[in-house]
Amino acid sequence: MTKEQTFPTRIELSPVTPFPSFLVSLDGLFLEGHFGDYPYATTDLEELNLQPIADTLLPTLTKELLATILESTQPLCYHNVELAINNNKPISSTLYTKPMNYQQQQVIHMLCIPTDSIRLMNDEQQHLIDLKNGIQNSFMTVTLDNEGFIVHTNPHFLTTSHWTPKRVLGKTFWQLFPSDDESVKEVQHIWKTLQNGNIWQGEVQKITKDEQPYWVHLTAIPMISQNSIDNRFFFIERDITNEKMMQNRLEKIAYIDPETGMINIHRLEQIIKQMIEEDRHFSFVYLSIDKFYTIKGLHGDFAGDSLILEFTKRMKMYFQDSTMARINENDFVVITPLPEWFTHGFLSYLQQHPIYNGSVAIPVSISGGITRFPEDQSTFAQIMKASLATITNVRAAGGDNILSLSNATHKALNRKSIVEKRLLLALDQKNLQVLYQPQLDLKSKKITAVEALVRWDDEEIGVVSPDELIPIAEETGLINNIGSFMLEKACEQAVAWKNDGLPITVGINSSVLEFRDKNMAKSILETLERTGCPANLLQIEITEKFALEAEAEMGIIKQMRVLENEGIVFALDDFGTGYASFRYMQLLPISILKIDKTFTNTLLKSDKSRQLVHGMVQLGKSMNLTIIAEGVETEDQQLLLESYGCDVVQGYYISKPVMNKEIPNLIK
């Protein structure tokens, strides 16, 4: 027998109670009672009159427990109390007690409910009750009838929404949401989802009774009955207003330029992508302040702070309701549906509303580009590229102008976009081709090496020259993929020729972008090992631009030295056409100097060319470098180069670039 809880329900002594019920004096004596309709209710009540209940009806009650009951001023409840009737077997019961006045005296009313007369809930039913209580205590809840009228809410909802039960019951659930078009559309979607018998879940904005906005995470559950009139809809809501406010603050930090209040490029990209998805036409106006850093140098702090604020103030005044973004320190974007003539008018507006530093007007001019969607470009990246290309053209023409994308630029950008897409496919399907141009050793008069050259003949866009392919590959980052492809093919081919008794060195061109990957040397050595290619059969050609940038990056130099120590040879390609520097020739592990074909082409036509080429050969020789001359197309060119001390020649006089299968025939 255990004490469970206080029992607040009012109990009245009634002759119609089906369970044993009796009154006990504060001394514990039986005063009056009945045993209802039970078959064991044959006990002679007269025998019980004024008898201690601890000796008759409730013999298992301890003195302490009986004293607690008799002295308590509150209703009590005890489980597993044994009720004894005559000589029958005791009956396990739940005992409810309550102090009360009876015939002008204080008594204890006792009600015994036999356990076998109570239908207990199973675990599943109890779990459902616990779940319901847990939801009501933890969340806001609203119950709607089949027409969407509110029939019940809990205290959490009333506290948050500022409604009272009297005011909110009978309202429609539509009245709990804002009335703007977007909210109405969302609420209609929620209602339609529920009407279809489905659960709706998500974040939604609501309003309080006094029309203050707040946010909730809503789970709306339909409770369908056989009769549709009895359908109910149960809303479980969690207040997420603080989370939303924090999210908005973080988004403001992430997406808003703090100096001007304009959105930044990250938010701009999101907006543009959404507008493109919705197929909304717009003009993308890119504006860049000309000679900004010159102005900044002349006007100091004013140009760094006030100039930008004054400039953006004029932008906001002129373009007003348009979306505006700050891209970097002196570049801005306006998204507008307005016609181009209006955008061009911003130049005149700036002249009419000059920016002053004190009493001095600052001569601010801008270069701008207008790119339209969908007429000109179709993605955010393409629009940005087109805008920058247009501004480059505007600045080349003197600046202080806003131009639309020209037909030539539009055509070039479209071609570039197509090449980028087709190049991805070509790399995936390994559709690039490798040709080999032989190099003739002038002492042995034998072909001892070849340069591997990438060629691409696409089935849709035709032949793409290296001059077009390589810049696009470098800009898109695909140069690494092309480099890996060429390295693999070169190593495989070198091994194949070696196995045929033709130990030919194969040269490949490499980009500084590839060597900025700290694992480049490791990747090359792994390819050599995987293909079984000896390191001395691989030659890597770099440009003067590569060499100049590598000079300032020790990571690249270290990787080059690792490869040199393994036996790989480096050649400086196109010598004399780029950024010649004696310093990088001293720092970098260069073994070969390749004279560019532009000098070879004019070798027989100009004394200066002959003097230059002769000087290059002598320079290379003084540094113990092997000298290769490219672009040799005649015997006279070859003989003159040989007389200068050139070691190797390469060009159409020896052979044009050919397929791998043709090289053995040329050697023989």
N, C-alpha and C positions, 0 to 999 in steps of 0.2 A: 504494500500500500504506500503510495507516494503522493506527496503534495505537488500539484502541477501548476496551479495558477489561481489568481482571483477570478471570480465569475460574476461579471457585472450585470447579467440578465436578471430582470425582476421575476421572482417566483411567487405565485399565489397558491395557497392551499385550496384545492378544488376537489370535490368528490368525483369529478369526471376524469381526473388524471388517471391514465391507464397504469401508472407506475406507483409503487409504494411511496406514500407521502405522509409525514407526521410532524407534530410539534413537540419540542423538548424544552423543558424549563432550563434556566441557567444553572440548575443543580444537576442537570443530566437526567432528569426523570421524564418518562413518557407521559404526555398530557392528552394527546388526541391524534387520530390518524386513520388511514384506510389503506388497503392493499390493491385497490383497483380490480381489474378483471382477471387477475392471475389465479390459476387453480389452487395455488398454495395459500391463497388469501382466506384461510379458514382459522387463522389464529384468533383466539378469544381476546378481543381488545380489552375486555374487563380485566383479564389476567395481567395485561401489560400496564394498566393504569397506575401511574405514579411509581413505576418500577424503573430502576436504572437501565438505560438502554445499553450500557456497557456489559450488563449481565444478561440481556435478552436479545435484542435485535442486532446489536453490533458488538459482539463479544471480542472481536479481534482488534478493536480500537485500543491503542495504548492510552494510559492516563495522560501523558503529555499531549498526545494528539487531540484527545477529547477536550482537554483544558484549552487548547488553542482554538478549537471550534466554538466552545462556549464563551470564551472571552473576546472573540473577534468582533469587530464592528463592521467588517467587510464580508461580502459573499465569498465563499471558498469552494474549491472543487478538488476531490480526491478520487483517483482511479484505483481499481482493484481492491475495493472494500467489500468484505464478506458480509452478506445479509442473512441472518439466521431466523427461520420461521418454524416454530414447534421443534419437532425432532427431525425435520427434513434436512437434506444435505445443504450446507451453506451455498448461497448464490453470489457469484462474483458480480459486483456492481460498481457503477460510478456514483459517488455521493456528492450532491450539491447542497450546500448549507447557506442560510441567509438569516441574519438577525432581523426581527420584526416585532411589532406591537400586536398583542392578541389579548382581548378582554382586559385591557388596561395594565398589561404586564409585558415585560420583555421576554421573548421566547426565541428559540432557534427553529426555523423551518428547515426540515431535511427532506430531500427528494432522492430516492434511490432508483437508478435506471439500470436494470440487469444487462450485463454485457451481451448476453445471447439475444437480447431484444434490439440491439443496435446494429444497423448495417454499416460497417466500416468501409471507408473509401480504399480502393487499391492504390498501389504506388503511382500508377500512371495518372490517376485522377488527382492525387496529391501533388504530383509534379506540375500538373497544369495550373493548379491553384497557386503553387509557389512561383511559377513563371509569371502568372498574371500579376501577383503582388509585387514581384521584383520589377516588372515593367512599369507598373503604376508608381512605384516609389523612386524609380531611377530616371524616367523619361516623361516628357509631356505627351499626353494622349488626348485624342479627339475621336469621338464616334459619330458617324453620319448615318442617316437613314437612306433609303433607296433613292431619294430625290436629292440628296446632298445637303439636307438640313442637319444642323448640329443637335444631337440628342444627349450627348454626355461629354464632359471634359473632366480632367483631374486638376488638383490644386497647382501642380507644377506649370500646367498650361496657363491657368488663370494668372499666376504670379508673373510669368514672362510677358503675356499678351496684354495685361492690364484690364482684361475683361472681368466681369462678375457673372456668376451663373445665371442670374436673372436677365442680364443683357445679352449673353452670348447664345443661350439655348434658343433654338428656332431660327438663328441666322444661317445663311447658306455658307458653305465653305469657300465660295468665291470671294466673300467679303473679308476673308482672312489674308488676302494677297493684294499686292499693288495693282492698280488699274491700267498701267501702261501696256502697250501692245505686246511687248515681249513677254511680260508676266502673264497676261491673259492667254496668250498662245501656249505657254507652258502649262498653265492650270488646265486648259482644255485637253491637253495631251494626257495629263495625270488622270483626269476624269474618264477620258476615253479608254485608257489602259485599265482602269478599275472596272468600267462597264463591260469590258471584254473578259473579265474574270482573272486578270493578271495583276501581279504585284508591281508597284512602281517604287523605285528607290533612287534617291539622288539628293543633291543640294539645291535648295530653293529659297528665294527671298520671300518673307512674309511681312505683314505690318501689324502693329499693335492697335488697340482700340483708338489711341490718339494718333494713329498713322505714323508711328515711328518705325523705321525699317529694322528688321532683324533677320538673321539667317539661321536655317535649321537643316540638319540632315534628316530627311523624311523617308520613312518606310510606310507606304500606304497599302493596306492589305484588304482585299475584298472577302467578305464572309457571306457566301451565297447560300440562300435557303431554297427549299422546294417552291415556295411561293415568293415571287420576285418582290412583293410588297414588304416582305420581312428581311430583305437583304440589308446588310449593314457594311459599313466601310470603316476600318479601324486605322487611325493614323498614330504612328509612333515617331516622336520628334526629339532630336537632340539639338540644343542650342549651340551653334558654332559661330556666333557673331564675333566673339573675340578672336577666334582662329582666322576668320575672314578679314578682320581688321589688320591682324598681323600679316596675313598674306598680302593684303593691299599695300601695306607699308614696305614689305620686302620687294614687291614688284616695282614699287616706286623707286626704290634704291637701285634695283636691277635694270629698270627700263627707262628711267627719266634722267635727263641731263640736269644735274643740280644747279648749274649756272644759269641756264636759259629756261628751264622748265619744259623744254621740248623732249619728245621721246628720243631714244637713242637708236642705233642701227639694229640692235637685237629685236626691239619691239617693232621697228619699222618692217623688218623681214616677216614677222608674224602677221602683221596687218596686210602686207602685200600678198602673202600666200593665201590668206583668207579671201581677199578680194578677187584673186585669180580663181580660186575654187568656186566662188559665187558668180564668176563670169561678169564682174562689174567693170565697165570701161573707165579708164582714168589716164591722166597724163602724169608722168613721173618727171618732175622738174628738179634737176640737180644743179645747185648753185655753189660756186666756189669763189671766195674772195681772192682777187688777183694780188700778187706780190705781198701777201699778208705778212711774211716775216721781214720784208723790207720796211713795211709800215710800222711793224712792231719795234724794229730797231730805231726808227726815227722818232717814234712817239712814246717809247718806253711802256710803263705800266698801263697807261690809258688804252693803248692798243691791245694789251693782253686781256683787260677786263671790260672797261666801259665800251670800247669799240664793238665787241661782240654783243653786249647787251643792247646797245643802240641799234646795231644792225638787225638783230632778231626782233627788236621792238617794231622796226619798220616792216619786216617780213609779216609779223602778226597783224599789223594795221592794214597792210595791202591785201594779203591773201585771206585774212580773217577766218572764215569757217573751215578752211582747208586743213588737212593733217600735215604737221610740220615736224621734221626730225633733224637732229644735229648728228652728223656722221663722224666728224673729227673736229679739230680746233677751228678750222675755217671753211668747212664744207657742210652744206645743208641740203635737205630734200623737202620738196612740197608735193603732196599728192592732191591733185585737184581735177575736177571735171570741167574746169573753165577752158575756154578756147585759147589757142596759142597767142593770139594778138593781145589778150589780156596779160599773159605771162610776160611777153616782151615789154609791156608797159611798166614793169617793175624797174627797168633801167632808168626811165624818165622820172619815176617816182623818187628814186634815190638821188637824182640830180636836183629835184625840187625840194627834197628834204635832206640836206647834207648833214653829215655827222661832224660835230665840232669838238676840238680839244681846246677848251678855253674859248678864245676868240678866233682860233685857226680852224678852217674847214679841212677835214682830212679827205684827200682825193681817193674815195673808195670806188673801185670798179669790180665787176664780177664777170666770170665766165660761166655760162650755163648751158645745159643740154636738156632737151625735151625728148623723152621716149614714151611712146604710147602703148597701152595694152588694150586690145590684143594686136593692133596693127603692126607694131614694130618688133616686139619681143614677147615671149610667153612665160618666162620664169623670172624669179627675183634676181638670180645670178646673171641671167642674160641682160636684164634691164640695167643692172649696175654696170656691167661691162660696156654696154652700149652708151650709157651716160658718160662714163669716163673717156671712152673713145671720142665722143662728140666734143667734150671739154678740151681734150688734147688738140683737136682740130681748131677749136675756137682760140685757144691760147697761141697756137702756131700762127694764127692770122692776126695776132695782136691783142686778143682778149676783149673785155668790155662788150660782150655780146651774148645773146642767148639764141641758140640754134636748135632746130629739130635734127633728128638723125638723118644724115644724107643718104641718098640711094647707094652711093659707093660704099659708105661705111656699113649700111644695112646689109648690103650684099656680102661684104667681107665677113661681118659677124655671123651671118647665117651660114656661110661656107665653113667658118671656124667651128661653129656649133655642130654642124654635120660631121666634120672631120673628127671632132672629139668623140661623138657617139660611135662612129664607125671604127675608130681606133680601139675603143674598148672591146668591140666585137672581134676585131682582127686579132687582138692580143689573146682573147679568150679562145678563139678558134685557131690560133697560131697561123694566121694568114699572111704574116710578114715574110718577106723573102730575103735571103742573104746572098749577095754577090761578092766576088773576090777580085781585087785589082792587084796584079803582080807587081813586084818591086825587083828591079834588075841590079845585081851587084856589078859595078863597073870594072872591078879587078878581075873577077872570075867569069864575067859575062854570063852569069847564071841567075835564074830566079831563085832567090833564097827566102823570100817572105812575101806575104800578101796582106792587103788591108781589107777587112771584112766591112761591107757597106750594107746598110739596111735599105731595102726597096719595098714599096707598097703599091700594088695595083689593085684597087678595090673594085669589086664588081658593080657598085652603084655610082661611086664618084670618080672612078678612073685612077690614073696615076697621081700619087701625092709625092711631090719632090721632097728630098731631105730638108731643103731650106724652109719648106712649109711645115713639115712634120715635126722636126726637132723642137722649134720654139713652142709649138702647141703642146708637145709632150712634156716639155719643161714646165710650162705654166700650169698644166693640169696634174703634175706629179707622176704622169705615166712614163716619164723618162726612165724611172727605176725599173719598170716592167720591161721596157724595150732593152735596157742595158742587161738585165738578167737573161732575156731571150737571146741576145747577141752573144753574151759570154758563153752560154750553154752551147750554142751552135758552133762557135769558134773553137771551143775545146774539143767538142766531138769531132769536128773536121780535122783539126790538127792531129788527133790520135789516129784517125782513119788514114791520113796521108803518111804518117809515121809508120803505121803497120804495112803500108805499101812500099816502104823504103824511100819515102820522100819527106825528110824532116824539115818541114816548112814552118817558119814562124808566122803566126796569125796575129795581126794587129786589130784591136777594137777601139772605138772612140768611147770616152767616158765623160760624164758630166760632174761638175762640182757638187751638184745636188745629190748625186749618188754617194759621194765620199763624205757628205755630211752625216750620213748614216754611220754611227760608230761601229756597226757590225759589217761594214763593207769589205774590209780586208778578210775577215773571217769567212764571209759568204763566198768570196772569190777562191780562197784556198779550199773551201769545202767543195766547190764546183770542180776544181782541178782534181781533187781526190776522188770524187764521185765518177768523173769521166775518165780518170786515169791519164790525164794530160800532164806532161812534164812542164814545170813552171817556165823553163827557158824557151818554150815554144809559144808563149803568150806575151804579147806586147800591148801596152795600154797607152793610147794617145790622148793627150790633154791639150786644151787650147790655152792661149795666153791669158784669157779671162779667167779660166780655171786656175792657172798658176798664180795670178795676181791675188785672187781671193784665198787660195790655199796658203799663201805667204803669211797671212794674218791669222790663220787658224792652225794651231799646233796639232790639233786632233787629226786633221787631214794629213799633215806632214808625217806624223807618227805612223799612220796607216800605210802611207806610201813607202816608208822605210821598211816596214814589216814585209811588204810584198817584194821590195827590192832584195831583201835578205834571203827571200825564198827563191830568187832567180828570175823574177819578172822584170822586164825592161820597160821604162817609161820614155815616151817620145813627146817632144813639144811640137804640136801641129800648128800649121798656118803661121809660122814664125814671120814676124815683121808686119802683120796686119792688125795687131791688137795693141795690148799694153805691154810693150817690151820693157823688161826690168832686169838689170844685172843681178839684183838682190835675189829674186826668186830662182834665177839660174844657179845661184850659189847655194840656196837653201834646199831646193827640191832635188830629189834623186833622178835627174834627167840624164839619159844616156844618148838620146838621138835628137837631132834638130831637123825639122822638116820645113824647107823653104816653100812658102806659099806659091801657088800657080800664077798669081797675079804678077809676080816678078819674073817668072819663067816665060810668061806669054810675051813680055816686052823685052826679053833678053837680047834679041837680035835687032831691035828697033831703036834702042836708046842707050847712049853711053852711060847715063846715070844708072839705068837698070843694071848694066853689066858691072859697074863699079859697086853698086849696092850688093848684088848677088856675090861678087867676088869677096867683098868685105864680110858678108855673112858667113861664107865658107871659112874664111881665115879666122873669124871669131870663134866659130865652132871648133875648128881644129886646135886653136890655142887652148881650148878647154877640154881637149881629148874627147869630143863628141863625134858621133857618126852623123854625117850630113846626107840627108835625103832631099832631092828636089822633086816637087810635085808638078804636074801639068806639062810634062815633056811630050811634045807632039811631033818633033822633027829630029832628024839625025844631026843637023847642025846644032840644035840646042843641046843635045846629048854630048856631042864632042866638045863644045865650049865648056859645059859644066864639068866634064871629065878633066879638061885642062886646068880648071880652077882647083881641082882636088876633091870634087864632090864624090862621095862613096857609092851612093845608090840613086837611081832615078825611077820615077813612077809617072805614068801618063799614057795617053792613047798611042804614042809611038811604040811603047812596049806592049800594051794591051788595054782595051777597055775593060770595065768590070764584067766578069763572066761567071757562069755557074760553076759550082765546085768540080763537076765532072770534066770541065775543059782545062783545068789547071795542069794535070799530068801531061796532056798533049803539048801545052806551051813549054813545059820544062824540058821535054824530050826534043 
